Amino acid sequence: MTQIIIFSAVAGICGMGFGGLVSAILLKRPSETMTCWLLSFAAGVMTSIVCFGLVPETLHLSNIFVCISGLTLGIIIVMILNRVIDRITETKKENLKVHHTHEELYHENQIINAHSKMLRSGMLMLIAISLHNVPEGIAIGAGGSHSFQLGVLLAIMIALHNIPEGMAIAAPLLAGRVNRYKVVFLTALSGATTLLGGFIGILIGSISEFAIALSLSMAGGAMLYVVYGEIIPQSIVLTENRAASIVTLFGIIVGMIITQI
């Protein structure tokens, strides 16, 4: 289990920190197109791991009723979490509205050029994405409790997903004139909540096979909601073409290969 905790830390801290480092090196806002492509690729990998990893494992441990129940609970939990994040970031817009800017995608309600306001926006994004990282850690911990290989696959997938999120956090912090080294540190620190989720996932997984099956399917539901409720629709809107969908399909193929290794 120690190895799974380490992988949880790597997925969260290193994934987010690397994204922050990329933004710090570029010294400018990351390209929306590139960010969307990275997110779309990660979304494809996530879809494959849910369909060819989490769901089959859940069915092996339990039955279709548990699988569907877990998927539904996972979706509901993330929807509630998004509502909490919207309140934290003082978002006034409708929660189901399609976003039209990179900042809205990450629950940041507006861009303000004043350095102090940009700093505030960056810190709010830091808090929001930190909350998002907890269920990701739970998925790694629960998956690793059942199968070490599954835990590793989830950690790789989540690390890929965290890179563009780290870039998104770092951009406004840099605009707020925060030291580049501090930006990388804060961005990596936001991924530490994945470690907390990993501990929770392991505790759940140690209860019984039923608990493992339910937690795996819940993690799958959470991931599917993020993919089809946020990443893919927003990527298409932001890039204004079908390239994001093609990248997602490529990610699905890569995810299928990963699950068979």
QUIRA-V180337 format. One record per backbone hydrogen bond with DSSP energy under -1.0 kcal/mol. CO is the residue of the C=O (numbers start at 1). NH is the residue of the N-H. E is the energy in kcal/mol with one decimal. If there is no record, write none. Layout:
CO:NH:E  CO:NH:E
//
This chain:
1:5:-2.0  2:6:-2.1  3:7:-2.4  4:8:-2.3  5:9:-2.2  6:10:-2.5  7:11:-2.7  8:12:-2.1  9:13:-2.4  10:15:-1.2  12:16:-2.2  13:17:-2.5  14:18:-2.6  15:19:-1.6  16:20:-2.2  17:21:-2.2  18:22:-2.3  19:23:-1.9  20:24:-2.3  21:25:-2.3  22:26:-2.3  23:27:-1.9  31:35:-2.6  32:36:-2.5  33:37:-2.2  34:38:-2.4  35:39:-2.5  36:40:-2.8  37:41:-2.5  38:42:-2.3  39:43:-2.3  40:44:-2.0  41:45:-2.1  42:46:-2.7  43:47:-2.3  44:48:-2.1  45:49:-2.3  46:50:-2.2  47:51:-2.7  48:52:-3.3  49:53:-1.1  49:54:-2.5  50:55:-2.8  53:57:-1.8  54:58:-2.4  55:59:-2.5  56:60:-2.0  57:61:-1.8  58:62:-2.2  63:67:-2.0  64:68:-2.7  65:69:-2.4  66:70:-2.7  67:71:-2.4  68:72:-2.3  69:73:-2.5  70:74:-2.6  71:75:-2.0  72:76:-2.3  73:77:-2.7  74:78:-2.0  75:79:-2.1  76:80:-2.3  77:81:-2.5  78:82:-2.6  79:83:-1.6  80:84:-2.1  81:85:-2.5  82:86:-2.6  83:87:-1.8  84:88:-2.4  85:89:-2.6  86:91:-3.0  87:90:-1.0  94:97:-1.3  101:105:-1.5  103:108:-2.9  104:107:-2.0  114:118:-2.4  115:119:-2.2  116:120:-2.0  117:121:-2.5  118:122:-2.4  119:123:-2.1  120:124:-2.2  121:125:-2.3  122:126:-1.9  123:127:-2.0  124:128:-2.5  125:129:-2.7  126:130:-1.6  127:131:-1.8  128:132:-1.5  129:133:-1.3  133:137:-1.9  134:138:-2.0  135:139:-1.9  136:140:-1.7  137:141:-2.7  138:142:-2.9  139:143:-2.5  140:144:-2.6  141:145:-1.5  142:146:-1.1  143:147:-2.9  147:151:-2.2  148:152:-2.1  149:153:-2.4  150:154:-2.4  151:155:-2.1  152:156:-2.4  153:157:-2.3  154:158:-2.7  155:159:-2.2  156:160:-2.0  157:161:-2.0  158:162:-1.9  159:163:-1.1  162:166:-2.5  163:167:-1.8  164:168:-2.0  165:169:-1.9  166:170:-2.2  167:171:-1.7  169:173:-1.0  170:174:-2.7  171:175:-2.0  172:176:-1.5  173:178:-2.0  174:177:-1.7  179:183:-2.4  180:184:-2.2  181:185:-2.0  182:186:-3.1  183:187:-2.5  184:188:-2.4  185:189:-2.4  186:190:-1.7  188:191:-1.2  189:192:-1.7  191:194:-1.6  192:196:-1.1  193:197:-2.2  194:198:-2.1  195:199:-1.8  196:200:-2.0  197:201:-2.7  198:202:-2.1  199:203:-2.2  200:204:-2.3  201:205:-2.5  202:206:-1.3  204:207:-1.5  208:212:-1.9  209:213:-2.7  210:214:-2.6  211:215:-2.4  212:216:-2.6  213:217:-2.2  214:218:-2.2  215:219:-2.2  216:220:-2.0  217:221:-2.4  218:222:-2.4  219:223:-2.2  220:224:-2.6  221:225:-2.1  222:226:-2.0  223:227:-2.5  224:228:-2.9  225:229:-2.4  226:231:-2.7  227:232:-2.6  230:234:-2.2  231:235:-2.6  232:236:-2.1  233:237:-2.0  234:238:-2.8  235:239:-2.3  236:240:-1.7  242:246:-1.8  243:247:-2.5  244:248:-2.1  245:249:-2.2  246:250:-2.1  247:251:-2.2  248:252:-2.1  249:253:-1.9  250:254:-2.4  251:255:-2.7  252:256:-2.2  253:257:-1.9  254:258:-2.5  255:259:-2.3  258:261:-1.1
//
